[in-house]
Amino acid sequence: MKKIATLALALGLTASTAFAGGYTAPVVEAEPIVTEGASSSNASLLVPLLLLVGIAVVASGD
């Protein structure tokens, strides 16, 4: 009986060390996306220009 208990204890101790630390998922680093060239339209100039055109159309309608 002591041999079985000793064997069970030895197997229990060795089995628990096999899973020490757990699983960690691999980290995948994303590469930055590089866009070539600049946009031809500039929204900071386009919006006021459209507003001025709209005001001119409304003013000319009267």
PQR file of N, CA, C, O and H, with PARSE charges and radii, in Angstrom:
ATOM      1  N   MET A   1       0.806  -1.180   0.000 -0.4000 1.5000
ATOM      2  CA  MET A   1       0.000   0.000   0.000 -0.0000 2.0000
ATOM      3  C   MET A   1       0.863   1.263   0.000  0.5500 1.7000
ATOM      4  O   MET A   1       0.501   2.268  -0.613 -0.5500 1.4000
ATOM      5  N   LYS A   2       2.000   1.207   0.687 -0.4000 1.5000
ATOM      6  CA  LYS A   2       2.883   2.364   0.719 -0.0000 2.0000
ATOM      7  C   LYS A   2       3.501   2.613  -0.651  0.5500 1.7000
ATOM      8  O   LYS A   2       3.742   3.760  -1.028 -0.5500 1.4000
ATOM      9  H   LYS A   2       2.294   0.391   1.185  0.4000 1.0000
ATOM     10  N   LYS A   3       3.757   1.537  -1.397 -0.4000 1.5000
ATOM     11  CA  LYS A   3       4.335   1.697  -2.731 -0.0000 2.0000
ATOM     12  C   LYS A   3       3.351   2.400  -3.668  0.5500 1.7000
ATOM     13  O   LYS A   3       3.751   3.230  -4.484 -0.5500 1.4000
ATOM     14  H   LYS A   3       3.561   0.606  -1.091  0.4000 1.0000
ATOM     15  N   ILE A   4       2.070   2.067  -3.548 -0.4000 1.5000
ATOM     16  CA  ILE A   4       1.056   2.692  -4.413 -0.0000 2.0000
ATOM     17  C   ILE A   4       0.891   4.165  -4.042  0.5500 1.7000
ATOM     18  O   ILE A   4       0.765   5.020  -4.919 -0.5500 1.4000
ATOM     19  H   ILE A   4       1.745   1.393  -2.885  0.4000 1.0000
ATOM     20  N   ALA A   5       0.892   4.460  -2.739 -0.4000 1.5000
ATOM     21  CA  ALA A   5       0.752   5.843  -2.299 -0.0000 2.0000
ATOM     22  C   ALA A   5       1.957   6.667  -2.726  0.5500 1.7000
ATOM     23  O   ALA A   5       1.810   7.816  -3.144 -0.5500 1.4000
ATOM     24  H   ALA A   5       0.995   3.766  -2.027  0.4000 1.0000
ATOM     25  N   THR A   6       3.154   6.085  -2.624 -0.4000 1.5000
ATOM     26  CA  THR A   6       4.364   6.783  -3.032 -0.0000 2.0000
ATOM     27  C   THR A   6       4.354   7.030  -4.542  0.5500 1.7000
ATOM     28  O   THR A   6       4.718   8.111  -5.006 -0.5500 1.4000
ATOM     29  H   THR A   6       3.274   5.152  -2.285  0.4000 1.0000
ATOM     30  N   LEU A   7       3.940   6.036  -5.288 -0.4000 1.5000
ATOM     31  CA  LEU A   7       3.861   6.171  -6.744 -0.0000 2.0000
ATOM     32  C   LEU A   7       2.824   7.234  -7.133  0.5500 1.7000
ATOM     33  O   LEU A   7       3.073   8.044  -8.025 -0.5500 1.4000
ATOM     34  H   LEU A   7       3.644   5.158  -4.911  0.4000 1.0000
ATOM     35  N   ALA A   8       1.675   7.232  -6.472 -0.4000 1.5000
ATOM     36  CA  ALA A   8       0.637   8.215  -6.771 -0.0000 2.0000
ATOM     37  C   ALA A   8       1.116   9.625  -6.420  0.5500 1.7000
ATOM     38  O   ALA A   8       0.845  10.573  -7.157 -0.5500 1.4000
ATOM     39  H   ALA A   8       1.472   6.573  -5.748  0.4000 1.0000
ATOM     40  N   LEU A   9       1.823   9.768  -5.304 -0.4000 1.5000
ATOM     41  CA  LEU A   9       2.355  11.062  -4.909 -0.0000 2.0000
ATOM     42  C   LEU A   9       3.401  11.550  -5.912  0.5500 1.7000
ATOM     43  O   LEU A   9       3.401  12.724  -6.282 -0.5500 1.4000
ATOM     44  H   LEU A   9       2.043   8.998  -4.704  0.4000 1.0000
ATOM     45  N   ALA A  10       4.277  10.673  -6.346 -0.4000 1.5000
ATOM     46  CA  ALA A  10       5.315  11.049  -7.312 -0.0000 2.0000
ATOM     47  C   ALA A  10       4.704  11.450  -8.651  0.5500 1.7000
ATOM     48  O   ALA A  10       5.129  12.430  -9.263 -0.5500 1.4000
ATOM     49  H   ALA A  10       4.277   9.720  -6.045  0.4000 1.0000
ATOM     50  N   LEU A  11       3.707  10.691  -9.103 -0.4000 1.5000
ATOM     51  CA  LEU A  11       3.052  11.033 -10.373 -0.0000 2.0000
ATOM     52  C   LEU A  11       2.269  12.341 -10.248  0.5500 1.7000
ATOM     53  O   LEU A  11       2.226  13.134 -11.190 -0.5500 1.4000
ATOM     54  H   LEU A  11       3.362   9.895  -8.605  0.4000 1.0000
ATOM     55  N   GLY A  12       1.659  12.563  -9.103 -0.4000 1.5000
ATOM     56  CA  GLY A  12       0.911  13.805  -8.893 -0.0000 2.0000
ATOM     57  C   GLY A  12       1.808  15.020  -8.892  0.5500 1.7000
ATOM     58  O   GLY A  12       1.451  16.057  -9.451 -0.5500 1.4000
ATOM     59  H   GLY A  12       1.694  11.920  -8.338  0.4000 1.0000
ATOM     60  N   LEU A  13       2.971  14.909  -8.270 -0.4000 1.5000
ATOM     61  CA  LEU A  13       3.900  16.040  -8.234 -0.0000 2.0000
ATOM     62  C   LEU A  13       4.509  16.333  -9.602  0.5500 1.7000
ATOM     63  O   LEU A  13       4.699  17.496  -9.959 -0.5500 1.4000
ATOM     64  H   LEU A  13       3.261  14.067  -7.816  0.4000 1.0000
ATOM     65  N   THR A  14       4.811  15.305 -10.355 -0.4000 1.5000
ATOM     66  CA  THR A  14       5.399  15.526 -11.678 -0.0000 2.0000
ATOM     67  C   THR A  14       4.365  16.016 -12.686  0.5500 1.7000
ATOM     68  O   THR A  14       4.704  16.775 -13.594 -0.5500 1.4000
ATOM     69  H   THR A  14       4.658  14.360 -10.064  0.4000 1.0000
ATOM     70  N   ALA A  15       3.134  15.604 -12.546 -0.4000 1.5000
ATOM     71  CA  ALA A  15       2.098  16.037 -13.486 -0.0000 2.0000
ATOM     72  C   ALA A  15       1.744  17.500 -13.264  0.5500 1.7000
ATOM     73  O   ALA A  15       1.429  18.200 -14.227 -0.5500 1.4000
ATOM     74  H   ALA A  15       2.858  14.988 -11.808  0.4000 1.0000
ATOM     75  N   SER A  16       1.785  17.977 -12.042 -0.4000 1.5000
ATOM     76  CA  SER A  16       1.401  19.360 -11.790 -0.0000 2.0000
ATOM     77  C   SER A  16       2.441  20.338 -12.313  0.5500 1.7000
ATOM     78  O   SER A  16       2.088  21.465 -12.663 -0.5500 1.4000
ATOM     79  H   SER A  16       2.040  17.408 -11.261  0.4000 1.0000
ATOM     80  N   THR A  17       3.698  19.954 -12.379 -0.4000 1.5000
ATOM     81  CA  THR A  17       4.724  20.866 -12.887 -0.0000 2.0000
ATOM     82  C   THR A  17       4.687  20.978 -14.408  0.5500 1.7000
ATOM     83  O   THR A  17       5.248  21.920 -14.968 -0.5500 1.4000
ATOM     84  H   THR A  17       3.984  19.039 -12.095  0.4000 1.0000
ATOM     85  N   ALA A  18       4.048  20.053 -15.071 -0.4000 1.5000
ATOM     86  CA  ALA A  18       3.978  20.112 -16.527 -0.0000 2.0000
ATOM     87  C   ALA A  18       3.093  21.266 -16.984  0.5500 1.7000
ATOM     88  O   ALA A  18       3.273  21.777 -18.089 -0.5500 1.4000
ATOM     89  H   ALA A  18       3.592  19.288 -14.616  0.4000 1.0000
ATOM     90  N   PHE A  19       2.137  21.687 -16.152 -0.4000 1.5000
ATOM     91  CA  PHE A  19       1.213  22.745 -16.537 -0.0000 2.0000
ATOM     92  C   PHE A  19       1.496  24.065 -15.836  0.5500 1.7000
ATOM     93  O   PHE A  19       0.659  24.967 -15.856 -0.5500 1.4000
ATOM     94  H   PHE A  19       1.990  21.273 -15.254  0.4000 1.0000
ATOM     95  N   ALA A  20       2.650  24.185 -15.225 -0.4000 1.5000
ATOM     96  CA  ALA A  20       2.965  25.421 -14.496 -0.0000 2.0000
ATOM     97  C   ALA A  20       3.120  26.583 -15.472  0.5500 1.7000
ATOM     98  O   ALA A  20       3.778  26.443 -16.503 -0.5500 1.4000
ATOM     99  H   ALA A  20       3.330  23.452 -15.209  0.4000 1.0000
ATOM    100  N   GLY A  21       2.534  27.701 -15.162 -0.4000 1.5000
ATOM    101  CA  GLY A  21       2.655  28.883 -16.001 -0.0000 2.0000
ATOM    102  C   GLY A  21       1.467  29.103 -16.890  0.5500 1.7000
ATOM    103  O   GLY A  21       1.165  30.250 -17.219 -0.5500 1.4000
ATOM    104  H   GLY A  21       2.000  27.815 -14.324  0.4000 1.0000
ATOM    105  N   GLY A  22       0.787  28.080 -17.291 -0.4000 1.5000
ATOM    106  CA  GLY A  22      -0.394  28.232 -18.127 -0.0000 2.0000
ATOM    107  C   GLY A  22      -0.045  28.601 -19.555  0.5500 1.7000
ATOM    108  O   GLY A  22       1.121  28.624 -19.950 -0.5500 1.4000
ATOM    109  H   GLY A  22       1.032  27.148 -17.024  0.4000 1.0000
ATOM    110  N   TYR A  23      -1.085  28.887 -20.315 -0.4000 1.5000
ATOM    111  CA  TYR A  23      -0.934  29.220 -21.740 -0.0000 2.0000
ATOM    112  C   TYR A  23      -0.975  30.729 -21.918  0.5500 1.7000
ATOM    113  O   TYR A  23      -1.832  31.407 -21.350 -0.5500 1.4000
ATOM    114  H   TYR A  23      -2.032  28.868 -19.995  0.4000 1.0000
ATOM    115  N   THR A  24      -0.059  31.242 -22.698 -0.4000 1.5000
ATOM    116  CA  THR A  24      -0.096  32.657 -23.065 -0.0000 2.0000
ATOM    117  C   THR A  24      -0.216  32.747 -24.581  0.5500 1.7000
ATOM    118  O   THR A  24       0.534  32.109 -25.319 -0.5500 1.4000
ATOM    119  H   THR A  24       0.637  30.692 -23.159  0.4000 1.0000
ATOM    120  N   ALA A  25      -1.166  33.546 -25.022 -0.4000 1.5000
ATOM    121  CA  ALA A  25      -1.399  33.696 -26.459 -0.0000 2.0000
ATOM    122  C   ALA A  25      -0.247  34.479 -27.091  0.5500 1.7000
ATOM    123  O   ALA A  25       0.278  35.408 -26.477 -0.5500 1.4000
ATOM    124  H   ALA A  25      -1.776  34.064 -24.422  0.4000 1.0000
ATOM    125  N   PRO A  26       0.147  34.114 -28.302 -0.5600 1.5000
ATOM    126  CA  PRO A  26       1.215  34.854 -28.970  0.2800 2.0000
ATOM    127  C   PRO A  26       0.756  36.272 -29.326  0.5500 1.7000
ATOM    128  O   PRO A  26      -0.404  36.484 -29.680 -0.5500 1.4000
ATOM    129  N   VAL A  27       1.662  37.224 -29.232 -0.4000 1.5000
ATOM    130  CA  VAL A  27       1.355  38.619 -29.533 -0.0000 2.0000
ATOM    131  C   VAL A  27       1.763  38.904 -30.974  0.5500 1.7000
ATOM    132  O   VAL A  27       2.913  38.704 -31.363 -0.5500 1.4000
ATOM    133  H   VAL A  27       2.604  37.051 -28.945  0.4000 1.0000
ATOM    134  N   VAL A  28       0.799  39.373 -31.753 -0.4000 1.5000
ATOM    135  CA  VAL A  28       1.063  39.708 -33.146 -0.0000 2.0000
ATOM    136  C   VAL A  28       1.078  41.224 -33.260  0.5500 1.7000
ATOM    137  O   VAL A  28       0.080  41.881 -32.965 -0.5500 1.4000
ATOM    138  H   VAL A  28      -0.135  39.536 -31.437  0.4000 1.0000
ATOM    139  N   GLU A  29       2.195  41.776 -33.684 -0.4000 1.5000
ATOM    140  CA  GLU A  29       2.315  43.218 -33.828 -0.0000 2.0000
ATOM    141  C   GLU A  29       1.872  43.633 -35.223  0.5500 1.7000
ATOM    142  O   GLU A  29       2.317  43.072 -36.224 -0.5500 1.4000
ATOM    143  H   GLU A  29       3.006  41.242 -33.924  0.4000 1.0000
ATOM    144  N   ALA A  30       0.988  44.624 -35.273 -0.4000 1.5000
ATOM    145  CA  ALA A  30       0.485  45.108 -36.556 -0.0000 2.0000
ATOM    146  C   ALA A  30       1.476  46.091 -37.164  0.5500 1.7000
ATOM    147  O   ALA A  30       2.032  46.945 -36.474 -0.5500 1.4000
ATOM    148  H   ALA A  30       0.627  45.079 -34.459  0.4000 1.0000
ATOM    149  N   GLU A  31       1.682  45.954 -38.459 -0.4000 1.5000
ATOM    150  CA  GLU A  31       2.575  46.869 -39.159 -0.0000 2.0000
ATOM    151  C   GLU A  31       1.798  48.127 -39.533  0.5500 1.7000
ATOM    152  O   GLU A  31       0.631  48.037 -39.916 -0.5500 1.4000
ATOM    153  H   GLU A  31       1.230  45.260 -39.019  0.4000 1.0000
ATOM    154  N   PRO A  32       2.420  49.290 -39.428 -0.5600 1.5000
ATOM    155  CA  PRO A  32       1.704  50.524 -39.789  0.2800 2.0000
ATOM    156  C   PRO A  32       1.423  50.584 -41.288  0.5500 1.7000
ATOM    157  O   PRO A  32       2.224  50.138 -42.109 -0.5500 1.4000
ATOM    158  N   ILE A  33       0.278  51.140 -41.615 -0.4000 1.5000
ATOM    159  CA  ILE A  33      -0.124  51.267 -43.018 -0.0000 2.0000
ATOM    160  C   ILE A  33       0.376  52.618 -43.542  0.5500 1.7000
ATOM    161  O   ILE A  33       0.096  53.665 -42.959 -0.5500 1.4000
ATOM    162  H   ILE A  33      -0.373  51.503 -40.948  0.4000 1.0000
ATOM    163  N   VAL A  34       1.106  52.575 -44.631 -0.4000 1.5000
ATOM    164  CA  VAL A  34       1.661  53.792 -45.214 -0.0000 2.0000
ATOM    165  C   VAL A  34       0.903  54.090 -46.494  0.5500 1.7000
ATOM    166  O   VAL A  34       0.834  53.259 -47.400 -0.5500 1.4000
ATOM    167  H   VAL A  34       1.334  51.725 -45.105  0.4000 1.0000
ATOM    168  N   THR A  35       0.332  55.295 -46.557 -0.4000 1.5000
ATOM    169  CA  THR A  35      -0.361  55.694 -47.782 -0.0000 2.0000
ATOM    170  C   THR A  35       0.550  56.620 -48.568  0.5500 1.7000
ATOM    171  O   THR A  35       1.205  57.489 -47.994 -0.5500 1.4000
ATOM    172  H   THR A  35       0.388  55.970 -45.822  0.4000 1.0000
ATOM    173  N   GLU A  36       0.590  56.437 -49.851 -0.4000 1.5000
ATOM    174  CA  GLU A  36       1.463  57.232 -50.690 -0.0000 2.0000
ATOM    175  C   GLU A  36       0.659  58.329 -51.374  0.5500 1.7000
ATOM    176  O   GLU A  36      -0.449  58.097 -51.858 -0.5500 1.4000
ATOM    177  H   GLU A  36       0.057  55.730 -50.317  0.4000 1.0000
ATOM    178  N   GLY A  37       1.224  59.508 -51.406 -0.4000 1.5000
ATOM    179  CA  GLY A  37       0.564  60.635 -52.051 -0.0000 2.0000
ATOM    180  C   GLY A  37      -0.407  61.301 -51.094  0.5500 1.7000
ATOM    181  O   GLY A  37      -0.824  60.709 -50.098 -0.5500 1.4000
ATOM    182  H   GLY A  37       2.124  59.697 -51.012  0.4000 1.0000
ATOM    183  N   ALA A  38      -0.757  62.527 -51.405 -0.4000 1.5000
ATOM    184  CA  ALA A  38      -1.693  63.281 -50.579 -0.0000 2.0000
ATOM    185  C   ALA A  38      -3.018  63.402 -51.318  0.5500 1.7000
ATOM    186  O   ALA A  38      -3.088  63.248 -52.538 -0.5500 1.4000
ATOM    187  H   ALA A  38      -0.419  63.007 -52.214  0.4000 1.0000
ATOM    188  N   SER A  39      -4.048  63.676 -50.563 -0.4000 1.5000
ATOM    189  CA  SER A  39      -5.367  63.853 -51.145 -0.0000 2.0000
ATOM    190  C   SER A  39      -5.399  65.165 -51.936  0.5500 1.7000
ATOM    191  O   SER A  39      -4.803  66.159 -51.523 -0.5500 1.4000
ATOM    192  H   SER A  39      -3.992  63.800 -49.573  0.4000 1.0000
ATOM    193  N   SER A  40      -6.093  65.159 -53.063 -0.4000 1.5000
ATOM    194  CA  SER A  40      -6.130  66.351 -53.897 -0.0000 2.0000
ATOM    195  C   SER A  40      -7.148  67.369 -53.396  0.5500 1.7000
ATOM    196  O   SER A  40      -7.028  68.552 -53.715 -0.5500 1.4000
ATOM    197  H   SER A  40      -6.578  64.351 -53.398  0.4000 1.0000
ATOM    198  N   SER A  41      -8.147  66.948 -52.621 -0.4000 1.5000
ATOM    199  CA  SER A  41      -9.136  67.889 -52.108 -0.0000 2.0000
ATOM    200  C   SER A  41      -8.810  68.238 -50.666  0.5500 1.7000
ATOM    201  O   SER A  41      -8.326  67.407 -49.898 -0.5500 1.4000
ATOM    202  H   SER A  41      -8.245  65.987 -52.362  0.4000 1.0000
ATOM    203  N   ASN A  42      -9.084  69.478 -50.321 -0.4000 1.5000
ATOM    204  CA  ASN A  42      -8.821  69.942 -48.973 -0.0000 2.0000
ATOM    205  C   ASN A  42     -10.160  70.350 -48.373  0.5500 1.7000
ATOM    206  O   ASN A  42     -10.740  71.349 -48.799 -0.5500 1.4000
ATOM    207  H   ASN A  42      -9.477  70.153 -50.945  0.4000 1.0000
ATOM    208  N   ALA A  43     -10.663  69.602 -47.395 -0.4000 1.5000
ATOM    209  CA  ALA A  43     -11.987  69.843 -46.830 -0.0000 2.0000
ATOM    210  C   ALA A  43     -12.047  71.172 -46.090  0.5500 1.7000
ATOM    211  O   ALA A  43     -13.123  71.760 -45.975 -0.5500 1.4000
ATOM    212  H   ALA A  43     -10.192  68.791 -47.050  0.4000 1.0000
ATOM    213  N   SER A  44     -10.931  71.651 -45.592 -0.4000 1.5000
ATOM    214  CA  SER A  44     -10.955  72.916 -44.867 -0.0000 2.0000
ATOM    215  C   SER A  44     -11.220  74.096 -45.791  0.5500 1.7000
ATOM    216  O   SER A  44     -11.662  75.146 -45.325 -0.5500 1.4000
ATOM    217  H   SER A  44     -10.057  71.174 -45.685  0.4000 1.0000
ATOM    218  N   LEU A  45     -10.968  73.953 -47.069 -0.4000 1.5000
ATOM    219  CA  LEU A  45     -11.269  75.010 -48.041 -0.0000 2.0000
ATOM    220  C   LEU A  45     -12.571  74.725 -48.793  0.5500 1.7000
ATOM    221  O   LEU A  45     -13.242  75.655 -49.239 -0.5500 1.4000
ATOM    222  H   LEU A  45     -10.609  73.100 -47.448  0.4000 1.0000
ATOM    223  N   LEU A  46     -12.920  73.489 -48.932 -0.4000 1.5000
ATOM    224  CA  LEU A  46     -14.083  73.100 -49.725 -0.0000 2.0000
ATOM    225  C   LEU A  46     -15.387  73.474 -49.032  0.5500 1.7000
ATOM    226  O   LEU A  46     -16.312  73.950 -49.691 -0.5500 1.4000
ATOM    227  H   LEU A  46     -12.374  72.734 -48.570  0.4000 1.0000
ATOM    228  N   VAL A  47     -15.485  73.275 -47.736 -0.4000 1.5000
ATOM    229  CA  VAL A  47     -16.726  73.544 -47.007 -0.0000 2.0000
ATOM    230  C   VAL A  47     -17.068  75.042 -47.012  0.5500 1.7000
ATOM    231  O   VAL A  47     -18.205  75.385 -47.335 -0.5500 1.4000
ATOM    232  H   VAL A  47     -14.734  72.888 -47.200  0.4000 1.0000
ATOM    233  N   PRO A  48     -16.148  75.945 -46.673 -0.5600 1.5000
ATOM    234  CA  PRO A  48     -16.508  77.377 -46.747  0.2800 2.0000
ATOM    235  C   PRO A  48     -16.835  77.830 -48.162  0.5500 1.7000
ATOM    236  O   PRO A  48     -17.699  78.686 -48.353 -0.5500 1.4000
ATOM    237  N   LEU A  49     -16.155  77.266 -49.154 -0.4000 1.5000
ATOM    238  CA  LEU A  49     -16.438  77.624 -50.535 -0.0000 2.0000
ATOM    239  C   LEU A  49     -17.861  77.224 -50.914  0.5500 1.7000
ATOM    240  O   LEU A  49     -18.567  77.993 -51.567 -0.5500 1.4000
ATOM    241  H   LEU A  49     -15.453  76.571 -48.999  0.4000 1.0000
ATOM    242  N   LEU A  50     -18.287  76.031 -50.510 -0.4000 1.5000
ATOM    243  CA  LEU A  50     -19.651  75.591 -50.789 -0.0000 2.0000
ATOM    244  C   LEU A  50     -20.672  76.454 -50.048  0.5500 1.7000
ATOM    245  O   LEU A  50     -21.748  76.728 -50.579 -0.5500 1.4000
ATOM    246  H   LEU A  50     -17.714  75.406 -49.979  0.4000 1.0000
ATOM    247  N   LEU A  51     -20.348  76.881 -48.839 -0.4000 1.5000
ATOM    248  CA  LEU A  51     -21.251  77.766 -48.102 -0.0000 2.0000
ATOM    249  C   LEU A  51     -21.395  79.117 -48.803  0.5500 1.7000
ATOM    250  O   LEU A  51     -22.498  79.656 -48.888 -0.5500 1.4000
ATOM    251  H   LEU A  51     -19.474  76.659 -48.408  0.4000 1.0000
ATOM    252  N   LEU A  52     -20.308  79.652 -49.293 -0.4000 1.5000
ATOM    253  CA  LEU A  52     -20.366  80.923 -50.021 -0.0000 2.0000
ATOM    254  C   LEU A  52     -21.170  80.799 -51.304  0.5500 1.7000
ATOM    255  O   LEU A  52     -21.929  81.705 -51.649 -0.5500 1.4000
ATOM    256  H   LEU A  52     -19.412  79.213 -49.223  0.4000 1.0000
ATOM    257  N   VAL A  53     -21.015  79.698 -52.010 -0.4000 1.5000
ATOM    258  CA  VAL A  53     -21.786  79.458 -53.232 -0.0000 2.0000
ATOM    259  C   VAL A  53     -23.273  79.342 -52.895  0.5500 1.7000
ATOM    260  O   VAL A  53     -24.120  79.874 -53.612 -0.5500 1.4000
ATOM    261  H   VAL A  53     -20.399  78.962 -51.729  0.4000 1.0000
ATOM    262  N   GLY A  54     -23.579  78.657 -51.818 -0.4000 1.5000
ATOM    263  CA  GLY A  54     -24.974  78.512 -51.402 -0.0000 2.0000
ATOM    264  C   GLY A  54     -25.593  79.839 -51.010  0.5500 1.7000
ATOM    265  O   GLY A  54     -26.741  80.109 -51.361 -0.5500 1.4000
ATOM    266  H   GLY A  54     -22.890  78.225 -51.235  0.4000 1.0000
ATOM    267  N   ILE A  55     -24.855  80.673 -50.290 -0.4000 1.5000
ATOM    268  CA  ILE A  55     -25.366  82.000 -49.921 -0.0000 2.0000
ATOM    269  C   ILE A  55     -25.555  82.860 -51.162  0.5500 1.7000
ATOM    270  O   ILE A  55     -26.526  83.611 -51.252 -0.5500 1.4000
ATOM    271  H   ILE A  55     -23.922  80.454 -50.005  0.4000 1.0000
ATOM    272  N   ALA A  56     -24.635  82.759 -52.122 -0.4000 1.5000
ATOM    273  CA  ALA A  56     -24.757  83.535 -53.357 -0.0000 2.0000
ATOM    274  C   ALA A  56     -25.981  83.116 -54.151  0.5500 1.7000
ATOM    275  O   ALA A  56     -26.646  83.961 -54.750 -0.5500 1.4000
ATOM    276  H   ALA A  56     -23.846  82.149 -52.049  0.4000 1.0000
ATOM    277  N   VAL A  57     -26.294  81.809 -54.166 -0.4000 1.5000
ATOM    278  CA  VAL A  57     -27.464  81.313 -54.904 -0.0000 2.0000
ATOM    279  C   VAL A  57     -28.741  81.801 -54.238  0.5500 1.7000
ATOM    280  O   VAL A  57     -29.686  82.205 -54.916 -0.5500 1.4000
ATOM    281  H   VAL A  57     -25.753  81.122 -53.680  0.4000 1.0000
ATOM    282  N   VAL A  58     -28.768  81.763 -52.902 -0.4000 1.5000
ATOM    283  CA  VAL A  58     -29.955  82.221 -52.194 -0.0000 2.0000
ATOM    284  C   VAL A  58     -30.137  83.725 -52.376  0.5500 1.7000
ATOM    285  O   VAL A  58     -31.261  84.194 -52.559 -0.5500 1.4000
ATOM    286  H   VAL A  58     -28.001  81.434 -52.351  0.4000 1.0000
ATOM    287  N   ALA A  59     -29.049  84.481 -52.328 -0.4000 1.5000
ATOM    288  CA  ALA A  59     -29.133  85.923 -52.470 -0.0000 2.0000
ATOM    289  C   ALA A  59     -29.547  86.334 -53.881  0.5500 1.7000
ATOM    290  O   ALA A  59     -30.246  87.334 -54.045 -0.5500 1.4000
ATOM    291  H   ALA A  59     -28.136  84.100 -52.180  0.4000 1.0000
ATOM    292  N   SER A  60     -29.139  85.600 -54.882 -0.4000 1.5000
ATOM    293  CA  SER A  60     -29.470  85.944 -56.267 -0.0000 2.0000
ATOM    294  C   SER A  60     -30.915  85.549 -56.597  0.5500 1.7000
ATOM    295  O   SER A  60     -31.475  86.039 -57.577 -0.5500 1.4000
ATOM    296  H   SER A  60     -28.571  84.788 -54.749  0.4000 1.0000
ATOM    297  N   GLY A  61     -31.505  84.697 -55.816 -0.4000 1.5000
ATOM    298  CA  GLY A  61     -32.889  84.260 -56.084 -0.0000 2.0000
ATOM    299  C   GLY A  61     -33.904  85.321 -55.718  0.5500 1.7000
ATOM    300  O   GLY A  61     -35.027  85.256 -56.217 -0.5500 1.4000
ATOM    301  H   GLY A  61     -31.049  84.298 -55.019  0.4000 1.0000
ATOM    302  N   ASP A  62     -33.589  86.289 -54.884 -0.4000 1.5000
ATOM    303  CA  ASP A  62     -34.555  87.329 -54.476 -0.0000 2.0000
ATOM    304  C   ASP A  62     -34.706  88.407 -55.492  0.5500 1.7000
ATOM    305  O   ASP A  62     -35.479  89.343 -55.289 -0.5500 1.4000
ATOM    306  H   ASP A  62     -32.676  86.343 -54.478  0.4000 1.0000
TER
END
